[in-house]
Amino acid sequence: DFLCVSLANGFIQLRYNLGDRTVTLQTLQKVSANGNTWHSLKAGRVGNEGYLDLDGINVTQKASPGMKALDAHTDFFVGGMASLNLVNSMAVEDNPTGFTGCIREIIINNRALQLTASDPKGGANVGDCDGTACGYAVCKNNGTCVVEDAGFSCSCPPEWTGSSCEQSILCSQSRCGSQALCIPQPAAFSYTCLCALGWAGKDCDSKVTFFVAEFIGNSYIKHTDPYYRARDLQHSRISLNFTTNHTEGLMVWMGKGEDEDNDFLAIGLANGTLKVVINLGERISVPLIHSKYPSCCNGRWHFVTVVQNQTCIKVYLDEELILFEDIDPHRKYTALNYGGICYFGGFEIGRKVHIVTAGLFQKEFTGKIKDVVLFQDSKKIQLMKAEGYNVYKGN
């Protein structure tokens, strides 16, 4: 599998192969060859449908039946490789050559690459395209960069401060405790403190202990399973108690939640009913939805258990078997390689549930969770010892 963006005869090309065929897209217009014009380029794919956008002019490739996941667990190369002979011949047109020009602001899957000397794993023959200490976007939040003898300085807008304008003036003198995140509220000329797990209060300065975790809609807990390496991933299990009055929300995401081909097991609510989704390799699972009657959003405590035996999935609600399905009778993928990561209630601050789950779930969970048990462990997960924010004492 591969995905490659290249310059060919003045046009930008996107080529990708998901295992069954190579798809090629080409921009409608050529790029400027004067060396003084910056271009904005967006390229990617959703499933097996590709898109390519050069300076706002978009080209797409209609999807057709086939593979939908990019299995490319390799390093990411920019501008070339140590040996261009290693480039797949289907990824480029004619003989490949290294890129000559300037590249800035690379964002992959919503994460920016830091194009510095220390961040990449390696590289060679790369120079400074800007030619000054200011470079590109070293000053955040519309700050203005000024070249000085010792390097550079940033002139910040009135609402920002810090060496690179990275800190809100509203948070610069906040009373948020050291175990908190300060979130500026410009409209009210104020701020809000988001408390780390185990802390509470307006300023997150009160230590709390709990066994029942209460989620308020922008909360999350991230648990790292210490026994992951010893697990039999063909036979997984998770159980928990929950209560809520809301009809939508992600309760559990067993998986890294980073790339679309990461395995996961997800439990949540959709339209007031329990919804379970499993991905063992290519998102081949059709969501399992308990549609008999809405029974999960009545404010009472409910007990849910999901058992994965290779590709056979059993879901129990209040000790009653409500779903039983073989999601892949061909047994192509049988293990839940979830990376030892379990999210409860949502994802890290700033990561929206509907985006990370690609629309499988619409909102973060609002309600309470307790008594979480993984596999056949004799002890419950100690949620207090995990990572998290904005989780309250629900005892």
C-alpha positions in Angstrom: 0.0 0.0 0.0 1.1 3.6 -0.6 0.0 7.2 -1.0 2.2 9.6 -2.9 1.8 13.3 -3.9 4.2 14.4 -6.7 4.9 17.0 -9.3 4.7 15.7 -12.9 5.0 17.9 -16.0 3.8 20.9 -14.0 0.7 19.2 -12.6 0.2 17.8 -9.1 -0.6 14.1 -9.0 -2.0 12.0 -6.1 -1.5 8.3 -6.4 -2.5 5.7 -3.9 -2.9 1.9 -3.7 -4.9 0.2 -1.0 -3.9 -3.3 -2.0 -6.0 -4.0 -5.1 -5.3 -1.2 -7.6 -3.6 2.1 -8.1 -5.7 5.3 -8.3 -4.3 8.4 -10.0 -5.7 12.0 -9.7 -4.2 15.1 -11.4 -4.9 18.8 -10.9 -6.7 20.7 -13.6 -4.1 23.5 -13.6 -0.3 23.6 -13.5 1.6 25.1 -10.6 3.5 28.3 -11.1 7.1 27.9 -12.1 8.4 31.3 -11.2 9.6 30.2 -7.7 7.9 33.2 -6.0 4.3 31.9 -5.7 3.1 29.8 -2.8 0.4 27.2 -3.5 -2.1 25.6 -1.1 -2.4 21.9 -1.7 -4.8 19.4 0.0 -4.8 15.7 -0.9 -6.1 12.6 0.7 -8.7 9.9 0.6 -11.9 8.8 2.4 -12.1 5.1 2.1 -11.1 4.4 -1.5 -12.4 7.8 -2.8 -9.5 10.3 -3.4 -9.5 14.1 -3.6 -7.0 16.7 -4.7 -7.3 20.4 -4.2 -4.8 23.0 -5.6 -5.5 26.6 -4.7 -9.2 25.9 -4.2 -9.8 23.9 -7.4 -10.9 20.4 -6.4 -10.6 17.1 -8.2 -12.1 13.9 -6.9 -12.1 10.2 -7.9 -15.4 8.5 -7.6 -15.2 5.5 -5.3 -15.7 2.0 -6.7 -15.8 -1.4 -4.8 -12.5 -2.4 -3.3 -10.2 -2.0 -0.4 -10.9 0.9 1.9 -7.9 1.1 4.4 -4.4 2.3 3.8 -2.0 -0.2 5.4 1.3 1.7 5.3 3.1 1.3 8.6 6.3 3.0 7.4 8.1 6.3 7.8 6.6 9.4 6.1 9.0 11.0 3.5 8.9 14.6 2.4 10.8 15.9 -0.7 12.4 12.6 -1.6 14.1 9.5 -0.1 17.6 8.3 0.5 17.3 6.2 -2.6 14.6 7.0 -5.1 14.9 3.4 -6.4 12.9 2.5 -3.3 9.8 4.4 -4.6 7.1 2.1 -5.9 7.1 2.5 -9.7 3.3 2.8 -9.6 3.5 5.8 -7.2 5.2 8.2 -9.7 5.1 9.1 -13.4 8.3 8.1 -15.4 11.6 8.2 -13.4 11.3 9.7 -9.9 13.4 12.7 -9.0 13.6 14.6 -5.7 11.5 17.7 -5.2 13.2 21.1 -5.8 11.4 24.0 -4.1 10.0 25.1 -0.8 7.4 23.3 1.5 5.8 24.7 4.6 2.9 23.9 7.0 2.4 20.2 6.5 -0.7 18.8 8.2 -1.4 15.1 8.2 -4.6 13.8 9.7 -5.1 17.2 11.5 -1.6 17.1 13.0 1.0 19.5 12.0 4.5 18.3 11.2 7.2 20.4 12.9 9.7 21.1 10.0 12.6 21.7 12.3 16.1 20.2 12.6 15.2 18.2 15.7 11.7 16.9 15.1 12.0 14.6 12.0 13.8 11.2 12.4 16.2 12.1 9.7 17.0 14.0 6.5 19.6 15.5 4.3 20.3 18.4 2.0 17.5 20.5 3.3 18.0 24.3 3.5 16.2 27.3 5.0 13.7 28.6 2.4 12.8 31.8 4.2 16.4 32.8 4.9 15.6 34.6 8.2 15.2 33.6 11.8 11.4 34.3 11.5 10.8 31.4 9.1 7.1 30.7 8.8 4.4 31.0 11.5 6.9 31.1 14.4 4.6 33.6 16.0 1.2 32.1 16.9 -2.3 33.7 16.8 -1.5 36.3 14.2 1.6 37.6 16.0 4.1 39.6 13.9 7.7 38.2 13.7 10.6 40.7 14.0 14.2 39.7 13.1 16.7 40.7 15.7 20.5 40.2 16.2 19.9 37.3 18.7 17.2 35.7 16.5 13.6 37.0 16.5 10.8 38.3 18.7 7.1 38.3 18.4 4.8 41.3 18.5 1.5 39.9 19.8 -2.1 41.1 19.4 -3.6 42.6 22.6 -5.3 39.3 23.6 -2.2 37.2 23.4 1.2 37.1 25.2 4.3 34.9 25.6 7.5 34.5 23.6 5.6 33.2 20.6 2.1 34.7 21.4 1.0 31.2 22.5 -0.7 32.2 25.7 -4.0 34.0 26.1 -3.8 37.2 28.1 -6.9 36.0 29.9 -5.1 33.0 31.2 -1.7 34.7 31.9 -2.9 35.6 35.4 -5.5 32.9 35.9 -6.1 31.2 39.3 -6.3 27.8 37.7 -4.3 25.3 39.7 -1.2 23.6 38.4 -3.3 20.5 37.6 -5.6 22.4 35.2 -6.0 23.7 31.7 -7.0 27.3 31.3 -9.5 27.9 28.5 -10.0 31.5 27.5 -13.5 32.9 27.1 -13.0 36.1 25.0 -16.7 36.9 24.7 -16.9 37.2 28.5 -13.4 38.5 28.9 -12.8 35.6 31.3 -11.6 32.0 31.4 -12.6 28.5 32.5 -10.4 26.0 34.3 -10.6 22.4 33.1 -9.6 20.1 36.0 -7.2 17.2 35.6 -8.4 13.8 36.9 -8.6 13.9 40.7 -9.1 17.7 41.0 -12.3 19.8 41.3 -13.5 23.2 42.1 -13.7 26.5 40.1 -9.9 26.8 40.2 -9.2 23.0 40.3 -7.5 23.3 43.6 -9.5 20.7 45.6 -8.3 17.1 45.6 -11.0 14.5 45.2 -11.3 10.7 45.2 -14.0 8.8 43.5 -15.1 5.3 42.3 -17.9 6.6 40.1 -16.8 8.9 37.3 -19.3 11.6 36.2 -18.9 12.9 32.6 -20.4 16.3 31.7 -20.0 16.3 27.9 -16.5 17.6 27.4 -14.8 15.1 29.7 -12.6 12.1 29.0 -10.5 9.4 30.7 -7.7 7.7 28.9 -6.6 4.4 30.5 -3.4 2.5 29.4 -3.8 -1.2 29.9 -0.6 -2.4 31.7 -1.3 -6.1 30.7 -1.9 -5.4 27.0 1.2 -7.4 25.8 0.0 -10.5 27.7 -3.6 -10.4 26.4 -5.1 -12.9 24.1 -6.4 -10.4 21.6 -8.6 -12.9 19.8 -10.8 -13.2 22.9 -11.5 -9.8 24.5 -14.1 -8.6 26.9 -15.2 -5.3 28.6 -18.0 -4.7 31.1 -19.2 -1.6 33.0 -22.1 0.0 34.7 -23.5 3.3 33.4 -26.4 5.7 33.9 -27.5 8.7 31.8 -30.5 10.7 30.7 -29.1 11.5 27.3 -29.8 9.7 24.1 -26.4 10.2 22.4 -22.9 9.6 23.6 -19.7 7.6 23.3 -19.0 5.6 26.5 -16.1 3.4 25.5 -13.5 3.4 22.7 -11.0 0.6 23.1 -8.3 1.6 20.5 -5.8 4.3 19.7 -8.4 6.6 18.0 -5.7 7.9 15.6 -5.8 6.4 12.2 -8.8 4.9 10.3 -7.1 1.5 10.1 -6.5 1.2 13.9 -8.5 -1.6 15.5 -11.2 -0.6 18.0 -14.2 -1.7 20.0 -16.7 1.1 20.7 -19.7 1.2 23.0 -22.1 4.1 23.1 -25.7 5.4 22.6 -27.5 6.4 19.4 -31.1 7.5 19.4 -31.5 6.3 22.9 -30.4 2.7 22.2 -27.1 0.8 22.8 -24.7 0.8 19.8 -21.6 -1.3 19.5 -19.1 -1.1 16.7 -16.1 -3.4 16.1 -13.1 -2.9 13.7 -10.7 -5.9 13.5 -8.7 -4.6 10.5 -10.8 -2.9 7.8 -13.9 -1.5 9.5 -15.9 -4.3 8.1 -18.2 -4.5 11.0 -21.8 -3.2 10.5 -22.7 -1.3 13.7 -24.7 -3.6 16.1 -27.7 -1.6 17.4 -30.1 -2.8 20.0 -33.3 -1.4 18.4 -35.9 -3.4 20.3 -36.8 -0.5 22.5 -35.1 2.6 24.0 -34.0 1.4 27.4 -30.7 3.1 28.2 -31.5 6.7 28.9 -33.9 6.5 31.8 -31.6 7.6 34.5 -31.3 4.1 36.0 -28.1 2.1 36.3 -27.4 -0.4 33.5 -24.8 -3.1 33.2 -23.3 -3.8 29.7 -20.8 -6.4 28.6 -19.3 -6.9 25.2 -17.5 -10.2 24.4 -15.4 -10.7 21.3 -14.5 -14.3 20.4 -12.5 -13.9 17.2 -15.2 -12.5 14.9 -18.2 -13.5 17.0 -19.6 -10.6 19.1 -21.9 -11.0 22.0 -23.5 -8.0 23.8 -25.3 -8.2 27.1 -27.5 -5.5 28.6 -28.5 -6.0 32.2 -27.3 -9.6 31.9 -29.6 -10.3 29.0 -28.1 -11.3 25.6 -29.3 -8.7 23.2 -26.9 -9.0 20.3 -25.1 -12.0 18.9 -23.4 -11.8 15.5 -20.5 -13.1 13.5 -19.1 -9.9 11.8 -16.9 -11.8 9.4 -17.6 -15.5 8.7 -14.5 -15.6 6.5 -12.3 -15.0 9.6 -10.0 -12.6 7.7 -9.1 -10.6 10.8 -9.7 -12.2 14.3 -7.7 -10.1 16.8 -8.6 -6.8 18.5 -5.2 -5.0 18.3 -6.4 -2.0 20.3 -2.9 -0.9 21.4 -3.7 -1.1 25.1 -5.6 2.2 25.0 -9.1 2.7 26.4 -11.0 6.0 26.2 -14.1 6.6 28.4 -16.6 9.4 27.7 -14.7 11.0 24.8 -11.2 11.9 23.6 -8.5 14.5 24.5 -9.5 18.1 24.7 -10.1 19.6 21.3 -10.8 16.2 19.6 -14.4 15.9 18.7 -16.2 12.5 18.9 -18.0 12.8 15.6 -14.7 13.5 13.8 -12.5 10.9 15.5 -15.2 8.2 15.1 -16.0 9.3 11.5 -19.6 9.8 12.4 -20.2 6.5 14.2 -21.0 8.5 17.4 -22.2 12.1 17.5 -21.4 13.4 21.0 -19.3 12.9 24.1 -20.9 11.0 26.9 -22.9 12.8 29.6 -23.6 10.6 32.6 -21.8 8.3 35.1 -19.6 5.2 34.6 -18.3 2.7 37.2 -17.1 -0.8 37.7 -15.1 -1.1 34.5 -13.5 -4.6 34.0 -11.3 -5.6 31.1 -11.0 -9.2 29.9 -11.4 -11.6 32.8 -9.4 -9.4 35.2 -10.2 -9.9 38.9 -9.9 -6.2 39.7 -11.8 -3.2 38.3 -9.9 -0.5 36.4 -8.8 2.3 38.8 -10.1 5.2 36.8 -8.6 7.7 39.3 -5.1 6.6 38.2 -5.7 7.2 34.5 -5.3 10.4 32.4 -8.3 12.7 32.0 -9.9 16.1 32.3 -13.2 17.5 33.5 -14.4 14.3 35.2 -16.3 14.8 38.4 -17.0 12.7 41.5 -20.1 10.8 40.8 -20.5 8.8 44.0 
